[in-house]
Amino acid sequence: MADTKQADEAKDAKATAKADRKAAKLAKQIRSFAAAHRGAEAQVAYIGQLGARIVLVGEDGGWGDLVAPTHAIAEQAVQKAGVTVHEDFDGEFAAKVRTGPYEWSRMAGIQVGGPSNSNT
């Protein structure tokens, strides 16, 4: 019985260390984004089995996103990065996003002459 408990504890310790490394890597990417965009704010959204999406919006209106394997790791990453985290992507936060012609053509797609989503 003691061997099983020790094996479980070792397994848990490995999983925790792996999650900490992933959060640290994401935090480094978030800090890099923030440095390139004069600061950044974030919003973490659950995306099902894929984990969580970290949406980043820079002070200059630039934006990007990262995917974390779990919501807990995403929350840990934004905390380590030291960015402001919003509960929702709306209002003043969403208004900070600046999009260009590429994003508009991709969002509208074929309706406004943007690139097609098919290979034909």
C-alpha positions as semicolon CSV with decimal commas, in nm:
position;residue;x (nm);y (nm);z (nm)
1;M;0,000;0,000;0,000
2;A;0,284;0,240;0,084
3;D;0,445;0,176;-0,257
4;T;0,124;0,277;-0,434
5;K;0,100;0,596;-0,231
6;Q;0,461;0,688;-0,311
7;A;0,407;0,614;-0,680
8;D;0,096;0,834;-0,685
9;E;0,281;1,115;-0,508
10;A;0,570;1,091;-0,756
11;K;0,323;1,096;-1,047
12;D;0,146;1,402;-0,900
13;A;0,479;1,578;-0,848
14;K;0,576;1,515;-1,212
15;A;0,240;1,645;-1,337
16;T;0,271;1,955;-1,119
17;A;0,626;2,022;-1,242
18;K;0,514;1,981;-1,605
19;A;0,222;2,223;-1,553
20;D;0,455;2,475;-1,386
21;R;0,698;2,456;-1,681
22;K;0,415;2,508;-1,931
23;A;0,279;2,806;-1,735
24;A;0,628;2,957;-1,718
25;K;0,672;2,916;-2,095
26;L;0,335;3,079;-2,163
27;A;0,414;3,361;-1,918
28;K;0,739;3,427;-2,106
29;Q;0,546;3,448;-2,435
30;I;0,290;3,683;-2,276
31;R;0,566;3,911;-2,141
32;S;0,730;3,913;-2,484
33;F;0,400;4,014;-2,646
34;A;0,350;4,286;-2,385
35;A;0,701;4,423;-2,445
36;A;0,638;4,438;-2,820
37;H;0,303;4,616;-2,778
38;R;0,378;4,865;-2,498
39;G;0,189;4,652;-2,246
40;A;-0,093;4,402;-2,267
41;E;-0,415;4,285;-2,111
42;A;-0,562;3,936;-2,129
43;Q;-0,878;3,732;-2,113
44;V;-0,884;3,357;-2,048
45;A;-1,161;3,151;-2,209
46;Y;-1,235;2,782;-2,164
47;I;-1,232;2,602;-2,501
48;G;-1,335;2,253;-2,398
49;Q;-1,101;1,956;-2,413
50;L;-0,838;2,167;-2,587
51;G;-0,789;2,369;-2,269
52;A;-0,808;2,747;-2,248
53;R;-0,742;3,033;-2,488
54;I;-0,548;3,334;-2,364
55;V;-0,646;3,636;-2,573
56;L;-0,392;3,918;-2,553
57;V;-0,455;4,280;-2,649
58;G;-0,163;4,520;-2,658
59;E;-0,178;4,886;-2,564
60;D;-0,117;4,966;-2,933
61;G;-0,424;4,762;-3,038
62;G;-0,226;4,462;-3,158
63;W;-0,369;4,129;-3,054
64;G;-0,289;3,761;-3,044
65;D;-0,371;3,447;-2,858
66;L;-0,216;3,142;-2,698
67;V;-0,365;2,808;-2,601
68;A;-0,295;2,644;-2,266
69;P;-0,370;2,276;-2,201
70;T;-0,590;2,363;-1,900
71;H;-0,771;2,665;-1,763
72;A;-0,563;2,643;-1,444
73;I;-0,237;2,662;-1,640
74;A;-0,369;2,960;-1,839
75;E;-0,463;3,141;-1,517
76;Q;-0,123;3,062;-1,368
77;A;0,051;3,194;-1,682
78;V;-0,128;3,530;-1,689
79;Q;-0,065;3,571;-1,316
80;K;0,308;3,499;-1,361
81;A;0,321;3,739;-1,656
82;G;0,168;4,015;-1,444
83;V;-0,088;4,135;-1,697
84;T;-0,437;4,265;-1,622
85;V;-0,692;3,989;-1,677
86;H;-1,050;4,060;-1,786
87;E;-1,336;3,826;-1,710
88;D;-1,508;3,891;-2,044
89;F;-1,399;4,004;-2,389
90;D;-1,634;4,297;-2,426
91;G;-1,672;4,669;-2,367
92;E;-1,361;4,883;-2,334
93;F;-1,132;4,582;-2,352
94;A;-1,268;4,462;-2,688
95;A;-1,267;4,820;-2,821
96;K;-0,887;4,830;-2,782
97;V;-0,839;4,573;-3,060
98;R;-0,725;4,720;-3,390
99;T;-0,777;4,506;-3,697
100;G;-0,648;4,560;-4,047
101;P;-0,763;4,470;-4,396
102;Y;-0,635;4,112;-4,365
103;E;-0,848;4,036;-4,059
104;W;-1,157;4,196;-4,213
105;S;-1,118;3,998;-4,535
106;R;-1,066;3,672;-4,343
107;M;-1,367;3,736;-4,119
108;A;-1,595;3,827;-4,409
109;G;-1,438;3,573;-4,643
110;I;-1,585;3,535;-4,983
111;Q;-1,870;3,784;-4,921
112;V;-1,641;4,084;-4,963
113;G;-1,381;3,928;-5,191
114;G;-1,157;3,797;-4,916
115;P;-0,963;3,476;-4,940
116;S;-1,172;3,165;-4,978
117;N;-1,170;2,899;-4,710
118;S;-1,165;2,622;-4,972
119;N;-0,880;2,493;-5,184
120;T;-1,067;2,529;-5,513
